[in-house]
Amino acid sequence: MVSGRDSSLRSRLIEFMALFKFVTDTMVKKECTDPVLRDKVDHPYKDLTPDVVRGKTVSFNMASGKRVSSSTPMFRNSREMNTTSALAVVLLMKHLKDPFTLWLIGLFAGGAMPPEKLLTTKNRARGRPELAVSGVKRPRLDTTVEVFGVVCEVGRATEFYPFTNAFYESLAYSKYRKRHFSDDLILPRTMGDLAGADRGEPRRNTVLWDSRYISN
C-alpha cells in the first residue's frame, strides 16, 4: 500500500476519480488555445464516465467474496458517489483493457495523487480530512516521452503497442500523429508496426512512450 493513503475502498476510489478528473482536465487544457476557455475547463464527474459503460450492468465479487451488481456504473463526486457504481466503472474499463484507464491505474498504483484541492473540500464535507495528506511525494503525472531507434525483439512483433489510444488518439498528444507517421490515419497497433518484424536492428522512427517503462 502506498504510504499516506487511506486504506478504505471508498477513499481509494475517491482519490482515483479525482486523479482521473485532474489528468483529463489537464490534457484538455493543454490543447485549448483560448485562455478564457482554458480557465473554464472543469469536467463534472458524471461527464467523465466513459460512454462504453453507460447503460451496462456490471457484476463482480468483492474481496469478501460477496457478489454485487451495478446497473448504473457512474463516476460521481464524493458526496454522491456509490462505491459499487464507481468500482464497476473501473473494473469494466480494466476488463476491456482500455489503454488510458490501464495507464492511469499504473500511475495511481505507483503513488500518483491528484492535487489536494480536489480532495480536501469534498472529503472534509464527508468528515474525511485525513485524505488530504501533506508531505506525500507525488510523482510527475506526465511521463510521456519521444523515443527513436525502436528495436523489436525476436518473436514479439505481434505484441500490443500500448500507447496508440492513450497518447496518439487523445486530445493532448494527437498533434504527434502527423509528426511521427506519414499517414496519420494508420496508427501502430503492434510492436511490429513500429519496428518491423523481428529484424533486431533499430528502425529510425520516432514514437511516443511512457518513460516509466524505459530501462537504462
HELIX and SHEET records of a PDB file:
HELIX    1   1 LEU A    9  GLU A   31  1                                  23    
HELIX    2   2 PRO A   35  ASP A   39  1                                   5    
HELIX    3   3 TYR A   45  LEU A   48  1                                   4    
HELIX    4   4 ASP A   51  VAL A   53  5                                   3    
HELIX    5   5 THR A   83  HIS A   95  1                                  13    
HELIX    6   6 PRO A   99  ALA A  109  1                                  11    
HELIX    7   7 LYS A  117  ALA A  125  1                                   9    
HELIX    8   8 PRO A  129  LEU A  131  5                                   3    
HELIX    9   9 THR A  164  TYR A  168  3                                   5    
HELIX   10  10 TYR A  176  HIS A  180  1                                   5    
HELIX   11  11 MET A  191  ALA A  195  1                                   5    
HELIX   12  12 SER A  211  TYR A  213  5                                   3    
SHEET    1   A 2 VAL A  58  ASN A  61  0                                        
SHEET    2   A 2 ARG A  67  SER A  70 -1                                        
SHEET    1   B 2 THR A 144  VAL A 150  0                                        
SHEET    2   B 2 ARG A 203  ASP A 210 -1                                        
END                                                                             
